[in-house]
Amino acid sequence: MLDKLAAVEARYSQIEARLAAPETYDDPAQVARLNKEQNELSPVVETYRAYLRAREREQEAGALLSDPELRELAQEEQQQARQELERLERELQVLLLPRDPNDGKNVIVEIRAGVGGEEAALFAHSLHRMYSMYAESRRWKTEVASLNMTELGGVKEISFTIEGDGAWSRMKFESGVHRVQRVPETESGGRIHTSTATVAVLPEMEEVEVDLDPADVEMQVFRASGAGGQHVNKTSSAVRLIHRPTGMVVECQQERSQFQNRDRAMRILASRLYEAEQEKRSSEFTAERRSQVGTGMRNERIRTYNFPQGRVTDHRIGLTLYKIESVMDGDLDELMDALAAADQAERLRQTQ
């Protein structure tokens, strides 16, 4: 591990030297790449340098143990340095885990009502509101690409993007079946109903990042419906893309121009194709690996929202929080922190 850390520090020093050279700034794209790499390496290098300082303190304290007058102080200093070394070593092990290449990407979230009829659609609406409020709390931007609502205000299905720093790294564990247990507003007898909605979270991919041949895509245009004024209803601005090899269909009608809708629909299609390839690969893993936090398989029941008991339970990590109202208002950090920690712990276990 120390050899790898030394190599990382050497690369960091090279970047610092290049950024200090005036001629580097003749190429703005190169400067952007170097700054990005420096930011990614900085936490590792800073922790590694703190580790080296702690090791030096431990060695200096050890050299003083032979002095009777300083032995007690030296033992205390050595013990503190060793504890610091252990803590920093654990941090470095986590920092050296392979980084998800998509962590810096925006995400596409698709929510579909599942079992439960109108109540499932109302729950899907609640989930969209929950994620929108979470995004707002992190100053991320959300934008709806397509929306199919029910007469009572529920959501049959919705596709929207979340744009912001770290969106994928935080949202990637949300894919799966979400279950709600509550008394619907339409229930006169006060009985608790169980309904579901499916959430799919995809890293937003560009066409060039996925094997997507434009010749395989059929485009259809139609008149959009919903908000947007007379322009939306009088022009064929909505776009439907059909990927012939897989039969995937993507619609986008929220933008005002056909070009904008096509561009967004192509990115959604690229993201779905990427996800399909990832799921194909994950199906080749062992049953144990597929059961872990980060698989994102859509058929897994990952979380239950129980309103009568005021609790939210994530079944993958056995975490229950008794603050359902704040969770539904977008307070998701405690859940997402726990999921990220569980994923890190599992990946560390696999490297040992």
C-alpha positions, 0 to 999 in steps of 0.5 A: 500500500505504501508503494502505491501511495508514494506513486500517487504522491509523486504524480501529485507533485508532477501535477503541481509542477505543471500547474506552476509552469506558465506555458501550461495555461496556453491549453485551457483543456489541459489545465481543466484536466490537471485541476480535476486530477489534482482535486481527485488525488488531494484527499489521498495525498493529504492523508498519506502525508499525515500518515508519514508525519505520524510515523515519524513521531512514532519513531522519534518517540521510540528513540527516546525510550532509552532515556529514563527521564523521558521514557514516560513522556515518550511512551505516551507520545508513541502510543498516541502516534500509533493510534493515529497511524491505525486511524490514518491507515484505515482512511487510506484503505478506503481512499484507495478503493477503486473509484466509481468512474461515474461518481462525477456524473449527473443522474437520470431518475425514473420512477414508475408506479407498481402494485397498488393502483392509484395509491401506488401512483400517489406514492410515486408522486411522493418519491419524486417530491422526496428526491426533488427536495433532497436535490434542492437541499444540496443545490442540485438542479432537477428537470423533468424529461417526461411525465405521465400523471393520473387524474388524481395527481398521481404519477404513473411514470416520470423521468427526470434528471438531477444535475450537480456535483456528486449526484451519482455518488449519492443517488446510486443506491436508490434503484429498486422497489420502494414499498409504502404502508399507509392508509390511503386518502380514498380509504374510508375504513381506515385500513392500511394498504401496501403499495410499491413503486420502482425507482431506477437511477442511471448515470447520465451518459453521452452517446459517445460513451455508449455503443449507440449507433444513430442508425439503430434509432428510429425517431417519431415526433408528436404533439406534447401535452401538459404545461407549456402554453399553446406552443406545446400543443400546436407543434410536434415538439415531443420526441419518441425514440425507438432503439431497434436492436433492444426495443427500448422506447424513450419519450421526451416532451418537456422541452420547447423544441424538438431538437432539445427533446431529441438530445435529452431523449438520446442521453436517456437512451444511452443511459438505459443501454449502459444500465442494461449492460451493467446488469448483464455483467452483474448477473454473471457475479456470484449470488453473494455479490448480487445481494450486496448494497451496490447491485441496483437490481430493480426487482429488489425490495430495498426500502419500506416506508411505514406511515402508521409506525413513522418508520423508514427501513432499508432492508439491505443494511437493516437500518430503521429510522423513526423520522418518516416525515423528514425523510419524505421531505428530502432528509436522506443524508443519514440513509445515504451515508449508511449505504455508502459506508456499507458499500465501502466496508464490503469492498474493503472486505473483498480486497482483504 
